Amino acid sequence: MIRHVVLDTGPLVAYLREQDIHHQWTVDQLKQMQLPLLTCEAVISESCYLLRDHPPAIERIHSYLAEGVVRISFELAAQRDRVFSLMHSYRSVPMSLADACLVGLLESLPDGHIFTLDRDFTIYRQHGRRQIPLITPER
């Protein structure tokens, strides 16, 4: 069982939207994960925006945060320079603020994996050169 799972927007939205193509895969993966799932405020913001037409899903995000199922474990103010350095380095991709925050969060965890549907994480590197361990569907 992976100890530190860093949650991206895609799996959170897929889990909460049953008609999503990745819903069942996400449900199956979550059964194997140790809680809490770690994330950043940018992921919560993106998820709430994508689910804006589905108020019960936004209420569930609120519950997950209140109950500690999902924990915001990243402070942008403290990691501002690293986050914007990553965004600059990957500007040709381009790297979103949420993705840069997740890489920054991962860099603070010795054994973390990013739980994502986003293939851009196969391009990004942590600490400059290290491949990012991913939990992502096979394609």
Backbone bond lengths (Angstrom), bond angles and torsions (degrees), N, CA, C in turn:
res aa  C-N    CA-C-N  psi(-1)  N-CA   C-N-CA  omega(-1)  CA-C   N-CA-C  phi
1 M - - - 1.454 - - 1.532 108.78 -
2 I 1.309 116.33 131.02 1.466 121.70 -179.76 1.523 108.80 -75.22
3 R 1.315 115.94 129.31 1.463 120.93 -173.89 1.515 113.63 -77.78
4 H 1.312 117.94 -42.56 1.470 121.43 -177.64 1.525 109.57 -118.94
5 V 1.326 116.17 106.04 1.455 121.73 178.21 1.518 107.79 -106.15
6 V 1.331 115.57 123.80 1.467 122.97 179.66 1.528 106.93 -98.97
7 L 1.314 115.98 116.80 1.460 123.37 -172.10 1.521 112.56 -90.04
8 D 1.319 115.68 125.76 1.461 123.02 175.04 1.532 109.09 -96.78
9 T 1.311 115.74 171.35 1.463 122.86 -177.12 1.532 112.67 -61.73
10 G 1.313 118.06 -46.34 1.460 122.18 -173.73 1.520 114.53 -52.93
11 P 1.341 118.28 -53.72 1.460 118.54 179.99 1.533 113.67 -64.99
12 L 1.317 117.14 -34.67 1.459 119.61 178.33 1.526 110.52 -63.67
13 V 1.319 116.52 -46.63 1.466 120.87 178.77 1.527 110.46 -65.75
14 A 1.331 117.69 -42.96 1.473 120.92 179.95 1.526 111.08 -62.31
15 Y 1.301 117.29 -39.11 1.457 121.08 179.15 1.531 111.39 -63.91
16 L 1.313 116.09 -39.39 1.464 121.13 -175.86 1.524 113.77 -85.89
17 R 1.301 117.56 -13.64 1.466 122.04 -179.73 1.527 107.98 -114.63
18 E 1.325 116.66 97.63 1.465 121.52 -172.70 1.521 114.29 -59.20
19 Q 1.318 118.34 -26.83 1.464 120.82 -179.59 1.536 112.37 -82.65
20 D 1.319 117.38 -3.08 1.463 121.25 179.39 1.527 109.82 -64.82
21 I 1.322 117.11 140.65 1.464 122.82 -179.24 1.539 112.31 -59.42
22 H 1.326 117.52 -26.59 1.465 121.52 -178.14 1.523 113.13 -102.28
23 H 1.327 117.00 9.36 1.470 119.88 -176.45 1.529 111.89 -57.76
24 Q 1.313 118.32 -54.99 1.468 119.96 -175.47 1.523 111.81 -64.79
25 W 1.327 117.15 -39.26 1.468 120.09 176.91 1.527 110.07 -59.63
26 T 1.328 116.52 -43.05 1.463 121.19 -179.83 1.528 110.84 -64.43
27 V 1.320 116.77 -44.83 1.466 121.09 177.19 1.528 110.16 -57.18
28 D 1.323 117.14 -46.77 1.462 121.54 -179.71 1.527 111.80 -62.37
29 Q 1.309 117.28 -41.07 1.462 120.74 179.41 1.523 111.45 -65.66
30 L 1.322 116.45 -42.90 1.467 120.55 -177.38 1.526 112.10 -61.53
31 K 1.309 117.50 -28.77 1.467 121.20 178.58 1.530 111.55 -63.84
32 Q 1.320 116.42 -21.03 1.460 121.67 -176.37 1.528 113.23 -102.38
33 M 1.323 117.50 4.10 1.458 120.86 -172.81 1.523 112.65 -105.70
34 Q 1.302 113.84 145.36 1.461 120.90 175.14 1.523 108.51 -84.34
35 L 1.315 116.54 133.78 1.460 121.57 178.06 1.523 109.42 -93.33
36 P 1.316 117.35 154.74 1.460 127.77 5.84 1.521 111.59 -83.17
37 L 1.327 114.65 159.70 1.451 121.45 170.11 1.527 106.27 -85.00
38 L 1.309 116.94 136.06 1.463 121.95 -176.84 1.517 109.73 -98.95
39 T 1.318 116.58 141.88 1.456 120.04 179.80 1.517 110.28 -154.84
40 C 1.321 115.41 -168.14 1.458 122.42 179.46 1.530 109.21 -130.66
41 E 1.314 115.82 165.47 1.464 120.26 -179.17 1.523 112.70 -63.24
42 A 1.329 117.27 -31.66 1.470 119.73 179.70 1.529 111.26 -63.40
43 V 1.316 117.77 -35.73 1.468 121.19 177.26 1.527 110.01 -67.80
44 I 1.310 116.73 -41.48 1.469 120.09 177.80 1.521 109.93 -62.81
45 S 1.323 116.95 -42.21 1.463 121.62 178.72 1.530 111.32 -62.04
46 E 1.334 116.89 -48.43 1.477 120.70 178.59 1.528 111.00 -60.12
47 S 1.323 116.40 -43.59 1.468 120.75 -178.13 1.522 111.37 -63.95
48 C 1.320 116.38 -45.55 1.471 119.63 178.90 1.525 110.76 -63.08
49 Y 1.313 117.10 -36.83 1.467 119.87 177.63 1.530 110.24 -65.03
50 L 1.321 117.20 -47.18 1.465 120.71 -178.14 1.531 112.37 -66.73
51 L 1.325 116.02 -25.47 1.465 121.17 -179.33 1.527 112.47 -103.06
52 R 1.317 116.92 15.93 1.471 121.58 -174.06 1.522 113.40 -57.78
53 D 1.317 118.16 -26.17 1.467 121.26 178.92 1.528 112.03 -91.20
54 H 1.310 116.47 8.59 1.465 121.03 -178.55 1.542 109.04 -132.29
55 P 1.341 117.50 74.58 1.474 121.37 -176.13 1.530 115.36 -52.31
56 P 1.352 120.34 -36.98 1.472 117.79 178.10 1.536 113.00 -60.67
57 A 1.318 117.45 -32.66 1.468 120.49 178.30 1.527 110.43 -67.66
58 I 1.311 116.52 -40.13 1.473 119.74 178.11 1.527 109.85 -65.33
59 E 1.323 117.02 -37.93 1.467 120.20 176.23 1.528 111.01 -63.41
60 R 1.327 116.87 -36.12 1.470 120.33 177.82 1.531 110.85 -67.57
61 I 1.327 117.60 -38.26 1.470 120.14 175.39 1.522 109.10 -59.60
62 H 1.317 116.27 -45.44 1.469 120.52 177.64 1.528 110.20 -56.68
63 S 1.311 116.99 -46.34 1.468 121.69 179.23 1.522 111.78 -61.97
64 Y 1.329 116.95 -44.17 1.462 120.21 179.68 1.526 111.00 -59.34
65 L 1.321 116.53 -40.56 1.464 120.52 178.34 1.530 110.79 -68.60
66 A 1.327 117.04 -44.13 1.466 121.22 -179.00 1.523 112.13 -64.71
67 E 1.330 116.29 -36.91 1.465 121.32 -177.35 1.527 113.00 -86.61
68 G 1.322 117.94 -8.64 1.456 120.96 179.65 1.514 114.50 83.28
69 V 1.327 117.81 12.16 1.467 121.13 175.37 1.522 109.09 -67.26
70 V 1.324 115.29 -40.13 1.460 123.50 174.29 1.522 106.36 -118.51
71 R 1.326 116.12 132.23 1.463 120.49 -178.75 1.528 109.84 -123.75
72 I 1.319 115.24 129.12 1.468 119.93 173.83 1.523 106.28 -77.43
73 S 1.327 115.83 114.78 1.460 122.45 -172.08 1.516 112.32 -123.90
74 F 1.303 116.10 30.33 1.462 119.95 -177.15 1.515 108.64 -145.01
75 E 1.322 115.85 134.22 1.457 120.77 177.49 1.527 108.81 -116.72
76 L 1.316 115.82 110.27 1.455 121.43 -177.16 1.528 111.73 -57.85
77 A 1.324 117.35 -41.31 1.469 120.12 -178.29 1.530 111.33 -56.82
78 A 1.314 116.62 -39.20 1.467 120.59 -178.73 1.524 112.56 -76.29
79 Q 1.326 117.68 -23.64 1.464 122.53 -175.75 1.526 112.66 -116.10
80 R 1.310 116.57 15.40 1.474 122.61 -174.48 1.527 112.64 -50.19
81 D 1.313 117.79 -50.95 1.466 119.98 -176.50 1.526 111.82 -63.18
82 R 1.338 117.22 -42.20 1.466 120.33 179.25 1.524 111.16 -64.52
83 V 1.329 116.98 -43.49 1.464 121.42 -178.86 1.524 110.71 -61.85
84 F 1.318 117.29 -47.83 1.462 119.07 -178.21 1.522 112.40 -72.63
85 S 1.332 117.05 -26.38 1.462 120.35 173.23 1.537 110.12 -66.29
86 L 1.323 116.68 -42.99 1.469 120.52 176.29 1.521 110.97 -61.57
87 M 1.326 117.06 -45.86 1.465 120.29 -179.80 1.524 110.85 -61.68
88 H 1.328 116.84 -37.08 1.462 120.29 177.29 1.535 110.55 -67.39
89 S 1.329 116.80 -44.69 1.467 120.91 -179.05 1.522 112.47 -61.31
90 Y 1.329 116.45 -35.40 1.465 121.23 -176.76 1.528 112.16 -108.77
91 R 1.320 116.36 29.64 1.473 120.39 -177.79 1.528 112.51 -63.24
92 S 1.321 117.91 -23.59 1.467 119.98 179.72 1.536 111.71 -76.34
93 V 1.346 118.01 -15.23 1.473 120.17 -178.07 1.527 110.62 -73.38
94 P 1.287 126.48 -48.63 1.464 131.12 -15.49 1.522 111.41 -83.69
95 M 1.332 115.52 160.96 1.455 122.18 179.21 1.523 109.32 -91.99
96 S 1.329 116.71 129.47 1.465 120.83 177.71 1.524 110.51 -78.07
97 L 1.310 115.31 163.42 1.464 120.51 175.42 1.529 110.04 -59.00
98 A 1.327 117.32 -43.69 1.468 120.46 -179.98 1.529 110.75 -60.38
99 D 1.324 118.16 -45.91 1.468 120.95 179.79 1.529 111.09 -61.90
100 A 1.319 117.09 -42.09 1.472 120.41 179.08 1.526 110.85 -64.34
101 C 1.324 116.94 -40.01 1.469 120.19 177.09 1.525 110.79 -63.27
102 L 1.329 117.32 -40.89 1.463 120.04 -179.81 1.527 111.66 -66.22
103 V 1.327 117.31 -39.37 1.469 119.61 176.24 1.528 108.96 -64.58
104 G 1.331 117.41 -42.66 1.462 120.55 176.68 1.522 112.07 -59.77
105 L 1.309 116.71 -42.94 1.465 121.09 177.16 1.519 110.60 -62.97
106 L 1.313 116.75 -46.31 1.464 121.05 -179.95 1.527 111.27 -58.71
107 E 1.313 117.12 -38.02 1.469 120.89 -178.59 1.525 111.91 -62.95
108 S 1.323 117.59 -19.42 1.467 120.64 178.94 1.530 112.40 -90.71
109 L 1.329 117.21 -3.03 1.466 121.69 -177.51 1.524 109.66 -113.10
110 P 1.316 118.15 124.54 1.463 119.22 -177.81 1.520 114.30 -68.81
111 D 1.309 117.82 -23.53 1.465 119.85 -174.19 1.526 112.17 -135.20
112 G 1.320 117.51 33.55 1.453 120.99 -176.55 1.520 113.86 -85.32
113 H 1.323 114.62 158.42 1.463 123.83 175.10 1.522 107.73 -133.44
114 I 1.311 117.44 143.91 1.454 120.93 175.89 1.526 108.85 -94.08
115 F 1.326 115.20 126.77 1.467 124.69 179.00 1.523 106.13 -95.37
116 T 1.332 116.28 106.37 1.465 120.27 -169.10 1.523 111.93 -148.76
117 L 1.305 114.65 160.36 1.467 122.63 169.72 1.529 109.75 -108.44
118 D 1.315 116.74 -3.46 1.461 125.06 -172.34 1.531 110.73 -87.40
119 R 1.320 116.82 115.15 1.471 121.83 -179.11 1.527 112.83 -70.07
120 D 1.326 118.10 -14.93 1.469 120.15 178.46 1.524 111.86 -59.84
121 F 1.327 117.71 -26.54 1.462 119.78 -179.97 1.524 112.30 -67.00
122 T 1.333 118.32 -14.21 1.469 120.13 174.06 1.528 110.65 -75.28
123 I 1.322 116.42 -19.12 1.472 122.26 178.81 1.523 110.65 -89.14
124 Y 1.335 116.60 -42.38 1.467 121.60 -176.67 1.524 111.05 -63.47
125 R 1.333 115.15 153.90 1.463 122.12 176.21 1.520 108.58 -129.12
126 Q 1.326 115.21 147.42 1.457 119.98 174.36 1.526 108.59 -96.88
127 H 1.294 115.67 146.75 1.469 121.66 -178.33 1.533 111.38 52.44
128 G 1.323 116.98 31.51 1.452 121.81 175.63 1.508 116.12 88.16
129 R 1.338 118.44 -39.35 1.467 119.29 -172.27 1.521 115.00 -133.47
130 R 1.305 117.83 -19.03 1.468 120.17 -173.29 1.520 111.58 -80.22
131 Q 1.324 115.88 130.48 1.441 121.81 176.62 1.525 109.28 -61.75
132 I 1.307 116.13 145.91 1.464 121.91 -178.72 1.528 109.71 -87.88
133 P 1.331 117.32 123.73 1.471 119.14 175.37 1.530 109.34 -68.76
134 L 1.322 115.78 129.02 1.452 120.96 -174.33 1.521 112.32 -122.31
135 I 1.318 113.99 149.93 1.461 123.15 164.99 1.521 103.00 -116.13
136 T 1.323 115.76 105.53 1.456 121.70 -173.66 1.520 109.08 -149.08
137 P 1.328 118.75 150.18 1.467 118.99 179.88 1.528 111.88 -67.06
138 E 1.313 115.23 148.46 1.468 120.48 174.32 1.514 108.19 -68.89
139 R 1.301 117.13 143.40 1.466 120.97 178.91 1.491 110.61 -126.50
